Amino acid sequence: MELSEDEMIEELKKIDTPTVGNVVATYPGNPLCLEIYDPWYGSWYTDTTIRCMFPELGVKVGYAVTCIYSNRSEKYLEADRWALPEAVRKSKKPVVLVCHQSYPLELENRCGLFGGNMTTQYKALGVAAVITDGPMRDLSEIREIGVQYYSTGVTPGHGPLMLRAVNVPVSVGGMTVTSGDFIHMDEHGAIKFPATRMGEVLHNAKRLLVAEDEARKIFLQPDFSVEKWKEAETRKELQKQGSPY
């Protein structure tokens, strides 16, 4: 029976992000890899410039809503005050808010943009996680709220801020995101893929988990040896070529 979108979302929460990444793009040539992006240069997953702030919260997934924040300046055009809340309200749920922070060099890593108040507000609108390329604050409060964060770290303050854009393409932590992309994230990082491919990604990720469990069995045998490993690999190659042996 075909799963509904909500059911697929719940199933994806049971799978770790590296496994999902493996079927999205990591293993080109593998029959279970969808090869949606170039594995190295597709800008489809986060790098080490941002980190998971609450690993204990487990897997979070959702539809991306993007925005850009910066220090307040007459040099920039300011977006409407309600543009971001309205974008989140109109998005499919759950939402992963992906925020690019843009500051002069001397202000980088000095803005604790997201704190307890903003997190409470946006969780009420359906935000399950935030990915941003700047610091945050109010760790204990946000941990209790249960919204996951990927950020550069923490800092206790900031100055006057402005929302500059909503629903525009952004690059955060090495991942380029457009509103509507589907995001899967856990303690390892975040990846994106088209929401329209959700069913394929889920199906192949489940099959890959089964295949990997089967492949690991040889290494758990008491009489494991390199020779048996080589034999197993030879059988695997012959099966690929259609040989019955």
C-alpha positions in Angstrom: 0.0 0.0 0.0 1.3 3.4 -0.9 2.2 5.6 2.0 0.9 9.1 2.4 3.3 12.1 2.6 2.8 12.3 6.4 3.5 8.6 6.7 6.7 8.9 4.6 7.9 11.7 6.8 7.4 9.6 9.9 9.3 6.7 8.3 12.2 9.0 7.3 12.6 10.0 10.9 13.5 6.4 11.7 16.5 6.5 9.3 19.9 8.2 10.0 21.0 11.0 7.7 24.2 9.3 6.3 22.0 6.4 5.1 19.6 8.8 3.4 22.6 10.6 1.9 24.0 7.3 0.5 20.9 6.8 -1.6 20.6 10.5 -2.6 24.1 10.9 -4.0 27.0 9.4 -2.0 27.3 6.1 -3.9 27.0 6.7 -7.7 26.9 3.4 -9.5 25.2 1.6 -6.7 21.8 0.5 -7.9 20.1 2.0 -4.8 21.8 5.4 -5.3 19.4 7.8 -7.0 22.4 10.1 -8.1 20.3 13.2 -7.6 23.4 15.4 -7.2 27.1 15.3 -7.9 28.4 13.6 -4.8 31.3 16.0 -4.3 30.2 19.3 -6.0 26.4 19.2 -5.7 26.2 21.4 -2.6 23.6 19.0 -1.1 24.9 18.5 2.4 26.4 20.5 5.2 30.1 20.7 6.1 32.0 21.2 9.3 31.6 24.9 9.5 28.3 24.4 11.3 27.5 21.7 13.9 24.5 20.0 15.6 23.7 21.7 18.8 21.4 19.1 20.3 22.4 15.6 19.2 20.1 14.1 21.7 17.0 15.3 19.8 17.6 12.7 17.1 16.4 13.0 13.5 14.6 16.0 12.3 13.0 16.5 8.8 11.0 19.1 7.0 10.4 21.4 4.2 12.9 24.3 3.8 11.9 27.9 4.2 14.9 30.2 3.6 15.8 33.7 4.8 18.6 36.2 5.1 19.4 38.3 8.2 22.0 40.9 8.7 23.0 43.8 10.9 20.7 46.8 10.4 22.1 49.2 7.8 20.9 51.9 5.4 22.9 50.0 2.8 20.4 47.2 2.7 16.7 46.8 1.7 14.6 45.5 4.5 12.0 42.8 4.0 8.5 43.2 5.4 8.3 42.4 9.1 5.8 39.6 8.5 7.4 38.1 5.4 9.1 35.2 7.3 6.2 34.3 9.6 3.9 34.3 6.6 6.3 32.1 4.6 6.5 29.6 7.4 2.7 29.6 7.9 2.2 28.9 4.2 4.8 26.2 3.9 4.1 22.4 4.2 4.9 21.1 7.6 7.2 20.4 9.4 9.5 23.3 8.5 13.2 23.5 8.6 14.2 27.2 8.7 17.4 27.8 6.7 18.9 31.1 7.5 22.0 32.8 6.0 23.5 35.4 8.2 25.3 38.2 6.4 27.6 40.6 8.3 30.7 42.7 7.8 33.8 40.8 8.6 34.2 42.4 12.1 30.7 41.3 13.1 30.9 37.7 11.9 30.4 35.2 14.7 29.2 37.9 17.0 25.4 37.7 16.5 23.4 35.3 18.7 20.5 35.7 16.3 18.3 32.8 17.3 17.3 32.6 20.9 14.5 31.3 23.1 12.0 33.9 22.0 12.4 33.4 18.3 12.5 29.7 18.7 9.2 29.7 20.7 7.6 31.9 18.1 8.6 29.8 15.1 8.0 26.4 16.8 4.4 27.6 17.2 4.2 28.1 13.4 5.6 24.6 12.7 9.4 24.9 12.7 11.1 21.7 13.8 14.7 22.7 13.1 16.9 25.7 12.2 20.1 25.6 10.1 22.1 28.8 10.2 25.7 29.9 9.4 26.0 32.1 12.5 25.8 31.7 16.3 22.8 31.3 18.5 22.0 31.6 22.2 19.7 30.4 25.0 20.8 26.8 24.8 19.1 25.4 27.9 15.8 27.1 27.0 15.9 25.9 23.4 16.8 22.4 24.4 13.6 22.3 26.5 11.6 23.6 23.5 12.8 20.7 21.4 13.8 22.6 18.2 17.0 21.3 16.6 19.7 23.7 15.6 22.7 23.6 13.3 24.9 26.7 13.9 28.5 27.8 14.2 28.3 27.9 18.0 27.0 30.3 20.7 27.4 33.9 21.7 25.4 35.8 24.3 24.5 39.0 22.5 23.9 40.9 19.2 23.1 44.4 18.0 20.2 45.8 15.8 19.2 43.3 13.1 17.1 43.2 10.0 15.4 40.6 7.8 16.6 41.2 4.3 15.0 38.4 2.2 12.7 35.4 2.4 12.2 32.4 0.1 15.4 33.1 -1.8 18.2 30.6 -2.6 20.8 30.5 0.2 24.0 28.7 0.9 24.5 27.7 4.5 27.3 25.5 5.8 28.1 24.3 2.3 24.6 23.4 1.4 22.6 25.4 -1.2 18.9 25.4 -0.4 15.7 26.7 -2.0 12.4 27.0 -0.2 10.5 23.7 -0.6 13.6 21.5 -0.6 13.2 18.6 1.8 15.8 18.5 4.6 16.9 15.4 6.6 19.2 16.1 9.5 20.6 14.3 12.6 23.8 14.6 14.6 26.0 14.0 11.5 24.7 16.9 9.5 21.9 17.9 7.1 21.2 16.9 3.5 18.6 18.1 1.0 16.7 16.4 -1.8 13.6 17.3 -3.9 10.4 16.7 -2.0 9.0 15.0 -5.1 11.6 12.3 -4.6 10.7 11.5 -1.0 9.1 8.1 -1.8 12.1 6.9 -3.8 14.5 8.1 -1.2 12.6 6.3 1.6 12.2 3.1 -0.4 15.9 2.9 -1.4 17.1 3.9 2.1 15.1 1.0 3.7 16.5 -1.4 1.1 20.1 -0.2 1.7 19.8 -0.7 5.5 18.7 -4.3 4.8 21.6 -4.8 2.3 24.2 -3.4 4.7 23.0 -5.6 7.6 23.4 -8.6 5.4 26.8 -7.5 4.2 28.0 -7.1 7.8 27.2 -10.7 8.7 30.5 -12.1 7.3 32.6 -9.9 9.6 30.7 -11.1 12.7 31.4 -14.8 12.1 33.9 -16.4 14.5 35.9 -17.9 11.6 36.1 -14.6 9.6 39.2 -14.3 7.5 40.5 -12.1 4.7 40.2 -15.1 2.4 36.5 -15.4 3.1 36.1 -11.6 2.6 37.7 -11.9 -0.8 35.5 -14.9 -1.7 32.4 -12.9 -0.7 33.5 -10.0 -2.9 34.1 -12.3 -5.8 30.6 -13.8 -5.5 29.2 -10.3 -5.4 30.9 -9.3 -8.6 29.8 -12.5 -10.4 26.2 -11.8 -9.3 26.5 -8.3 -10.8 27.6 -9.9 -14.0 24.7 -12.4 -14.0 26.8 -15.5 -13.2 25.0 -18.3 -11.2 28.3 -19.1 -9.5 
